[in-house]
Amino acid sequence: MLRCLPTFRARAARAMSTTPSLVQIEKKDNYAIVRLSRAPVNSLNMELLQAIDEAVQSLEQDKNIKGMILSSTNPKIFSAGLDITEMYQPKTKRLREFWRAFQNTYLRLYTTPLATVAAIEGHSPAGGCLLAMCCDSRVMSLGGPLIGLNETKLGIVAPFWMRDVMVNTIGHRETEKMLGLGLQVNALRGKEIGLIDEAVPVEQVHSVAEKLLLEWLSIPSSARKLTKAMMRDETAQKLRSRLDEDRSNFVDFCETDKVQSALAGYLAALKKKAEAKAAK
Ligand SMILES: CCCCCCCCC/C=C/C(=O)SCCNC(=O)CCNC(=O)[C@H](O)C(C)(C)COP(=O)(O)OP(=O)(O)OC[C@H]1O[C@@H](n2cnc3c(N)ncnc32)[C@H](O)[C@@H]1OP(=O)(O)O
């Protein structure tokens, strides 16, 4: 018992230090709204990934909570995807921990027994698109925001499990095009290819997300959960059985000169764009 205490304390301290600031949880009757809250663009660094994982886990353990809406405190950005600075000029130990956090968060969100809906008001590239695809349904705002796996445009390659989730969502041929060309699409096009379930004006995103969530929650709970597991466990298991191999592949790939120079170029382009915006 005593020996468990430091682990418990460390976990509790970590949860307290990450969860409230990086992820906001608002509980409603039988579901919660989980808002990503890492300014400026919800880029997924290790701490945010861990905070999402912990938030979903804590909701799974709450007997009153049956579902969640994944959203953002920033209406212009759902999530900018993985924090590129985690991958650029990395320290190997941190890079390994970062990738494990990404694997864990994906596995948690993709297979959670909670019903999940992504309320996507703003941009959702790459890792942001993955988080959204892990949910049972997606609502996205009409207009400017884009969603997709744009990795190839950065000169990097999405891992097999991001591909698998996209194939499961929109089918093989659409994934081949989206992934190969690094395409991002707006909500209307997303709806045409099945990436998005509802495309609505931004002010309706949350009410429609709630409607979709209640539809999932209207299904008898054990039937809904078993069906979700039946549809998703095989895909998740593919990664679970290769966690270390996948992480080594990522670290080796990331540390190559080619990937490092591609990331340097991409970060410089982002910075230039931000400076031009600020100068206006
Ligand atoms: C075998 C296995 C192999 C595996 C091989 C590895 C594959 C891993 C899979 C990778 C998955 C990913 O998610 S890769 C990540 C892909 N993500 C992206 O391409 C998104 C890039 N960002 C954008 O497009 C835009 O920033 C967008 C999100 C639309 C917001 O536009 P805005 O105009 O509102 O804001 P900006 O001015 O651009 O950005 C505000 C600030 O945030 C920073 N910023 C923006 N996105 C960022 C990001 N993802 N990471 C870090 N920082 C980011 C900018 O540099 C600015 O910094 P300051 O100038 O300092 O203010």
The ligand as an SDF file (V2000), in Angstrom:
LIG
                    3D

 61 63  0  0  0  0  0  0  0  0999 V2000
    7.2110    4.9690  -39.7590 C   0  0  0  0  0  0  0  0  0  0  0  0
    6.5560    6.0640  -39.0040 C   0  0  0  0  0  0  0  0  0  0  0  0
    6.9720    7.3730  -39.5470 C   0  0  0  0  0  0  0  0  0  0  0  0
    6.2270    8.4840  -38.9160 C   0  0  0  0  0  0  0  0  0  0  0  0
    6.6630    9.7970  -39.4390 C   0  0  0  0  0  0  0  0  0  0  0  0
    6.1160   10.9310  -38.6870 C   0  0  0  0  0  0  0  0  0  0  0  0
    4.7330   11.2610  -39.0840 C   0  0  0  0  0  0  0  0  0  0  0  0
    4.0030   11.8460  -37.9500 C   0  0  0  0  0  0  0  0  0  0  0  0
    2.6400   12.2350  -38.2980 C   0  0  0  0  0  0  0  0  0  0  0  0
    2.5070   13.6740  -38.2190 C   0  0  0  0  0  0  0  0  0  0  0  0
    1.4320   14.2370  -37.8600 C   0  0  0  0  0  0  0  0  0  0  0  0
    1.3050   15.6820  -37.7100 C   0  0  0  0  0  0  0  0  0  0  0  0
    0.3850   16.0880  -37.0940 O   0  0  0  0  0  0  0  0  0  0  0  0
    2.4440   16.7660  -38.4010 S   0  0  0  0  0  0  0  0  0  0  0  0
    1.8430   18.3890  -38.1090 C   0  0  0  0  0  0  0  0  0  0  0  0
    1.1120   18.8950  -39.3130 C   0  0  0  0  0  0  0  0  0  0  0  0
    0.4800   20.1660  -39.0230 N   0  0  0  0  0  0  0  0  0  0  0  0
    0.4190   21.1420  -39.9150 C   0  0  0  0  0  0  0  0  0  0  0  0
    0.9030   21.0260  -41.0370 O   0  0  0  0  0  0  0  0  0  0  0  0
   -0.2370   22.4100  -39.4560 C   0  0  0  0  0  0  0  0  0  0  0  0
    0.6460   23.5720  -39.6270 C   0  0  0  0  0  0  0  0  0  0  0  0
   -0.0520   24.7910  -39.1970 N   0  0  0  0  0  0  0  0  0  0  0  0
   -0.9290   25.4350  -39.9750 C   0  0  0  0  0  0  0  0  0  0  0  0
   -1.2420   25.0410  -41.0940 O   0  0  0  0  0  0  0  0  0  0  0  0
   -1.4720   26.7050  -39.4180 C   0  0  0  0  0  0  0  0  0  0  0  0
   -0.6320   27.1190  -38.3580 O   0  0  0  0  0  0  0  0  0  0  0  0
   -2.9300   26.5690  -38.9090 C   0  0  0  0  0  0  0  0  0  0  0  0
   -3.1050   25.4070  -37.9690 C   0  0  0  0  0  0  0  0  0  0  0  0
   -3.8960   26.4560  -40.0860 C   0  0  0  0  0  0  0  0  0  0  0  0
   -3.2520   27.8780  -38.1200 C   0  0  0  0  0  0  0  0  0  0  0  0
   -3.0070   28.9990  -38.9090 O   0  0  0  0  0  0  0  0  0  0  0  0
   -2.9580   30.4350  -38.2220 P   0  0  0  0  0  0  0  0  0  0  0  0
   -2.7290   31.4270  -39.3270 O   0  0  0  0  0  0  0  0  0  0  0  0
   -4.1490   30.6250  -37.3440 O   0  0  0  0  0  0  0  0  0  0  0  0
   -1.7370   30.3760  -37.2090 O   0  0  0  0  0  0  0  0  0  0  0  0
   -0.1780   30.4470  -37.5730 P   0  0  0  0  0  0  0  0  0  0  0  0
    0.2490   31.8720  -37.5670 O   0  0  0  0  0  0  0  0  0  0  0  0
    0.1360   29.6160  -38.7810 O   0  0  0  0  0  0  0  0  0  0  0  0
    0.4600   29.6780  -36.3220 O   0  0  0  0  0  0  0  0  0  0  0  0
    0.5350   30.2700  -35.0350 C   0  0  0  0  0  0  0  0  0  0  0  0
    1.8100   29.7720  -34.3760 C   0  0  0  0  0  0  0  0  0  0  0  0
    1.7050   28.3540  -34.1930 O   0  0  0  0  0  0  0  0  0  0  0  0
    2.8020   27.6940  -34.8180 C   0  0  0  0  0  0  0  0  0  0  0  0
    2.3440   26.3910  -35.3030 N   0  0  0  0  0  0  0  0  0  0  0  0
    1.3310   26.1430  -36.1490 C   0  0  0  0  0  0  0  0  0  0  0  0
    1.1810   24.8380  -36.3490 N   0  0  0  0  0  0  0  0  0  0  0  0
    2.1320   24.2260  -35.6030 C   0  0  0  0  0  0  0  0  0  0  0  0
    2.4880   22.8640  -35.3660 C   0  0  0  0  0  0  0  0  0  0  0  0
    1.8160   21.8500  -35.9210 N   0  0  0  0  0  0  0  0  0  0  0  0
    3.5130   22.6160  -34.5390 N   0  0  0  0  0  0  0  0  0  0  0  0
    4.1840   23.6260  -33.9560 C   0  0  0  0  0  0  0  0  0  0  0  0
    3.9030   24.9100  -34.1360 N   0  0  0  0  0  0  0  0  0  0  0  0
    2.8760   25.2270  -34.9440 C   0  0  0  0  0  0  0  0  0  0  0  0
    3.2350   28.6530  -35.9300 C   0  0  0  0  0  0  0  0  0  0  0  0
    4.5730   28.4080  -36.3040 O   0  0  0  0  0  0  0  0  0  0  0  0
    3.0700   29.9800  -35.2270 C   0  0  0  0  0  0  0  0  0  0  0  0
    4.1510   30.1450  -34.3480 O   0  0  0  0  0  0  0  0  0  0  0  0
    4.8140   31.5720  -34.0040 P   0  0  0  0  0  0  0  0  0  0  0  0
    5.3000   32.1410  -35.3060 O   0  0  0  0  0  0  0  0  0  0  0  0
    5.9020   31.2500  -33.0450 O   0  0  0  0  0  0  0  0  0  0  0  0
    3.6700   32.3660  -33.4020 O   0  0  0  0  0  0  0  0  0  0  0  0
  1  2  1  0
  2  3  1  0
  3  4  1  0
  4  5  1  0
  5  6  1  0
  6  7  1  0
  7  8  1  0
  8  9  1  0
  9 10  1  0
 10 11  2  0
 11 12  1  0
 12 13  2  0
 12 14  1  0
 14 15  1  0
 15 16  1  0
 16 17  1  0
 17 18  1  0
 18 19  2  0
 18 20  1  0
 20 21  1  0
 21 22  1  0
 22 23  1  0
 23 24  2  0
 23 25  1  0
 25 26  1  0
 25 27  1  0
 27 28  1  0
 27 29  1  0
 27 30  1  0
 30 31  1  0
 31 32  1  0
 32 33  2  0
 32 34  1  0
 32 35  1  0
 35 36  1  0
 36 37  2  0
 36 38  1  0
 36 39  1  0
 39 40  1  0
 40 41  1  0
 41 42  1  0
 41 56  1  0
 42 43  1  0
 43 44  1  0
 43 54  1  0
 44 45  1  0
 44 53  1  0
 45 46  2  0
 46 47  1  0
 47 48  1  0
 47 53  2  0
 48 49  1  0
 48 50  2  0
 50 51  1  0
 51 52  2  0
 52 53  1  0
 54 55  1  0
 54 56  1  0
 56 57  1  0
 57 58  1  0
 58 59  2  0
 58 60  1  0
 58 61  1  0
M  END
$$$$
